[in-house]
Amino acid sequence: MKTRIAMRAALALGLPAVARGLGRLKCLRCKLLPEAGHEAGRGNVVTATVLVALYVVAC
């Protein structure tokens, strides 16, 4: 929901590239967390994102 609002705000300010980038980041996040084996529920999305980032940095 916050991403959608941010995308609309970016479009309203005349920044379509920023809106597309936010959409791509949302899509990437939605695909990356389940593939990493984390349960990406509403309460632990931040924790899963940090764990994935640590995993990527460690490799």
C-alpha positions as CSV (number, residue, x, y, z in Angstrom):
1,M,0.0,0.0,0.0
2,K,2.8,2.4,0.9
3,T,4.6,1.6,-2.3
4,R,1.5,2.3,-4.4
5,I,1.1,5.7,-2.7
6,A,4.8,6.5,-3.3
7,M,4.5,5.5,-6.9
8,R,1.4,7.8,-7.4
9,A,3.2,10.6,-5.7
10,A,6.2,10.2,-7.9
11,L,4.0,10.3,-11.0
12,A,2.2,13.4,-9.7
13,L,5.5,15.1,-9.3
14,G,6.4,14.2,-12.8
15,L,9.0,11.5,-12.0
16,P,7.9,8.4,-14.0
17,A,11.3,6.8,-13.8
18,V,11.1,6.9,-10.0
19,A,7.7,5.3,-10.0
20,R,8.9,2.5,-12.3
21,G,11.9,1.9,-10.1
22,L,9.7,1.6,-7.0
23,G,7.5,-0.9,-8.9
24,R,10.5,-2.9,-9.9
25,L,11.8,-2.9,-6.3
26,K,8.5,-4.1,-5.0
27,C,8.4,-6.9,-7.6
28,L,11.9,-7.9,-6.8
29,R,11.2,-8.0,-3.1
30,C,8.1,-10.1,-3.6
31,K,10.0,-12.6,-5.7
32,L,13.3,-12.7,-3.7
33,L,12.0,-13.4,-0.2
34,P,10.0,-16.6,-1.0
35,E,12.8,-17.9,-3.2
36,A,15.2,-17.4,-0.2
37,G,13.1,-19.7,1.9
38,H,11.8,-17.1,4.3
39,E,8.2,-16.9,5.4
40,A,7.4,-13.3,4.3
41,G,4.4,-12.5,6.4
42,R,3.4,-9.0,7.4
43,G,5.1,-9.1,10.7
44,N,8.5,-10.4,9.6
45,V,9.1,-8.8,6.2
46,V,11.8,-6.5,7.6
47,T,13.5,-9.4,9.4
48,A,13.5,-11.5,6.2
49,T,14.9,-8.6,4.1
50,V,17.7,-8.1,6.6
51,L,18.5,-11.8,6.6
52,V,18.5,-12.0,2.8
53,A,20.8,-8.9,2.7
54,L,23.2,-10.5,5.2
55,Y,23.1,-13.7,3.1
56,V,23.9,-11.8,-0.1
57,V,26.8,-9.9,1.6
58,A,28.2,-13.1,3.1
59,C,28.4,-14.9,-0.2
